[in-house]
Amino acid sequence: MRRELGLYFRIDEKSICVAPGAVEVPSLLSETTRQIVRDQLAWRGPEVVTLRSLSPRYGVDLMVQAAAMVRPHMPDVRWCIMGRGELMKPLLWLARQLKVDDIIEFTGYLPEEDVLKRMQAADAFMLPTRSLEGFGLVTIEANACGLPVVATPVGANIEVVSSSDDNLVAECITPETLAEALLDVLKRDVSHVERAKRLRDHVSTHFSWEKHDRLFLQALESLG
């Protein structure tokens, strides 16, 4: 992002201070509580979630196509798409055409507590952005909930998503590469508890409000 700003404004990259975004880190659910939540949601196998506006640049159609490509390899994977927007009807139509409407849940708008519940109970988060992705705060929100993130190489995704080895950036902006990356993440031999704790610690270390505020204040002071 520093490089992009330098090129756009034609200034020296070294003069740019980057203060990463930050989130509050929620408590992780115990395995017992997480299983209770999954039972309430009728989630049996691996669950992939996203939280997106259903608009063209957010690429949710790529996720629907990826679901069709993942199914032959891992038929027990289910998908939960949280959010609303003008593409709801076209996306429902696409899911029916690809015969994955039975494994994809479109929740529409959800209150914050319901979003958090699903994020904490899921197994992976997909960020299928097609264009114009900024910092991508939802990446560290997902990581803070213990979810590995699979994302397209758009905007700051390349930097933020790849800051943890538990996440994975797809090779390009296609459903094929998203499906490949997701299968890689889901097939890794690691327990949910271990990975969730590691991701939560990663967010606490690299995307804390303390770090954000310190770097932001340093940038302000440098202007004096």
N, C-alpha and C positions, 0 to 999 in steps of 0.2 A: 504494500500500500504506500510505503514511503517512496518507492521508486515511481509508482504511478503518479503520485502527487508532484514529484520533482519534474517529471516529463510534462505534465499538464500545465503547471505554472512556471516552468522553466527556471527552477531554482535549485540550489545545491541540496541534494538529499540529506547531507549531514546537518543541515539547519532545521530539519523537520523532526519534531518530537512526536512519537506515537504513544498515546495513552490507551491501552487496550480497554475494551468494554468490560463490564463486571456484572455479576448477578449475586443474589443471596443464595446460599447453598442450603437446600432443604435437608432434613434428616432422612437417611435411607430407611426404607421399610425393612423390618425383620423378614426373614424368609417365610415365617408363618403368616404374617400380615399380608405380605405380597401375594401369597398363594390364595388367601381369602379374597383379596381384591380381584385376582385373576378368575377365581370361581364365580364371583359376582358378575363379572363381565363375560363369562362363558368363554374365556380364552384357554385353549388346551395346549396348542403347540406354540412355536416361536411366533411372536407378534411384532410386526414392523409398523411404526407409527410415523406420522408427520403432522406438523401444525403449520398450515399455509393458507394464504388467501387463494381462492380458486380463480386466479387470473392468469393470463398467458405466460407472463415472465417467470412465474413460480414453478412451472414445469411439472405440475402434478400429473399431466397426461403421460409424461415419461415414466413416472412411478407406476401408473396403471399398466403400461406396456411391460415394464420390468416384472410386475407381478405375474404376467402371463409367461414370461421367460423363466422365472424362478420355479414355477409350479411343477414342471416335469422333473426337476432335480430334487426339490423338497416340497412335496405336496401338502405337508402339514402346516406350512407357513401361512399366516393370516395377516391382513393389512388393515390399518385404521387411519383414515384420513380425516383430520379435524380441521374445520374451517368452512367458510362459505364464500360465495362469489358468483360471478356471472357464468362461470364454466361448469356449474354443478350439473345441469342437465346434459351437456355434451360429454362430461366425464362419466356419468351414469350410463349413457348410451355406449361409450367406448368400452366400459367394463362389460356390458352385456355382449357386445360384438366379439370381444376377446374371450368370452366365457369365464370371466373371473369375478363376476358380480356376486357370486356366492362366497367369495373369500375376502372381499373388500367391503369394509363398513365406512360409509360416509356419514359422519356424525352431525355435520353442520356446525353452527356455533355451539360452544360449550362454555359454561362458567369456569373460571380459573381453577377452582378446586377439582373439577372433573377432568380438566386437562392434566393437572398435576398427578392425579390418581392414575391416569392412563400412562403417563410418561414414566412413573415409578414402577409400573407393573409390566411394561413392555420389555422387549429384548433388543431392539435396535431402532434407530431413528434414521429416516432418509430425508435428505435435503436436495431435491432434484432441480434446483434453480436453473432456468434457461438463460437469464441475463440480469444485469443490474443488481447483483447481490453486493451489499455493503459489508459491514463487519459480520453480519450473520449471528446476532445475539442468541438466536434459538439454538445454535450449535452448543454454546456453553451452558445454556439452560438444560439441554438434553444430557450433556455430560455430567452436569451437577446432579441429575436424577439417576446417574449410573448407566446411561445408555451410550453405546458406541454409535458414532455417526458415519453414515455413508453419504457422500455429497459429490456434486458435479464440480469440475475445476473452474468455477466462476468467481470473479471478484476475490474477496478475502477468504473464501472457502479454502483456497490453496494454502493459506497461511494458518488460519485458525483451526481448521479441521485436522490438518497434518501436524499440529502441535502436540498431538498425542498419538502414540503408536497403536492405540486401541481403535482409533478412527481410521477411515480410509477414503481417499479422494479417487473417484473414478478417472479412468484415462481420458475420457472426453464426454461431451454432452449427448449421450445416447442411452436409450433404455438397455441396450446390450451390455454396455460397460457398467451401468448401475447394477444390473442383475449380477454380473460377475463379481463386482466388489461386495455386494451384499452376501452372496454365497460364501465368499472368502471369510467375511466377518462372522457369519453364523456357524461356520464349520470349525472355527478356531477352538482348540482344546483348552478352554478356560472356564472356570466357574463364574456364574453371574455375580456372586458375592465378591469374589476377588477383583473382577473387572470393575464393578460398580464402585468399590472403595477406591481403587486406583484412579478412576476418572474423577471422582469427587475430590480427591486430594489434588489432582492436577488442576482442577478449576480453582480450588482454594489457594493454590500457590501462584498460578499465573494470571488469574482473572479475578482477583479480589478487589473490593472497593478501596482498600488501603493502597494497593499498587496503583490503581487508576488515579486516585486523588493525588498521590505523591508525584506522579509523572505530569499530571495536569498542572499542578502548582509550580513545578519546575519550569514548565513551558511558559507560564505566565511571568514568572520571575525573570526568565531570560529576556523578556521583551523590555524590561526596565534597564 
